[in-house]
């Protein structure tokens, strides 16, 4: 049997990782400033994270949700305390797509409606309804295509007002659009979403799968705007590489047995990983650190000749240049041994480092980007 060939791969085989560093099978060292799509939030192989998982593995790794798992309640309490959403309810699952499926399902259960408003440029996942709500027709199969989802431009107040009515079940929006190229909803726009959802009996869903867990310099990116959604979806940085996700539900949603379900979600190891991440974030003050590092880094990036725009906040940044991002990323990897990310916007390099990345490592990126852009100018 062969692997189903759907990933374009770098000819690199990492075998060891520590902090923001990777080493391949040949002993070559790389700087990881992408964290596997924003997954590595507290650095590779953090001692506390490793210890937490090892200790749990020695006791019990898995049982289904047919039994009491105290670590789930511990995780919900700590997440509520750190995020500020103490009165919300947590449903645990395995991936961002699943978290979004559950968010959309709960919105429809609650309202009895099915119309959904989402943003152009959105990415919400690859499962059935999540992919239908993703603005990329190339990954939407015929059986995923539906006629009750309307895509509107991000931050277009008039388009939002025109789309909203009493048939809408939910408005779903990313705290910061990641795959699109790091585009942030304005505070004015998010406040209007909140008002219109309230006026029409619709549910406001914030997809914080990529932009959550401190990456923006706030625990959730939408908190920078002061709004409070009805549902929040989380994943990626939540487990630092262990598959874990969650859907946060406001008190307006009533649970009943069988309403949602999962085989693997909230298992012992998943909870150990998620608890370790939150404990590290709290102890090392990584949310505040992401804000400070972003405030220092953004002006430095904007000052680089050839950088047209820097979008984002904290440690979730999109750097736009006149050149194809694929070329810049290739040069960063080959010449400076730095991993970065791409975006739908073809000239945007995405930067999603661990929240405990070191300042000298960010300076290494600044120097590498200058070198790559200077090389492009001379080419």
Buried (B, 14 or more C-beta within 10 A) or exposed (E): EEEEEEEEEBEBEBEEBEBBBBBBEEEEEBBBBBBEBBBBBBBBBBEBBEEBBEEBEEEEEEEEBEEEBEBBEBBBEBBBEBBEBEEBBBBBBBBBBBBBBBBBBBBBBBBEBBBBBBBBBBBBBBBBBBBBBBBBEEEBEEEBEEEEBBBBEBBBBEBBEEBBEEEBBBBBBBBBBBBBBBBBBEEEBBBBBBBBBEEBBBBBBBBBBBBBBBBBBBBBBBBBBEBBBBBBBBBBBBBBBBBBBBBBBBEEBEEEEEEBEBEBBBBBBBBBBBBBBBBBBEEBEBBBBBBEBBEEBBEBBEEBEBBEBBBBBBBBBBBBBEBBBEBBBEBBBEEBBBBBBBBBBEBBBBBBBBBBBBEEBBEBBBEBBBBBBEBBEEE
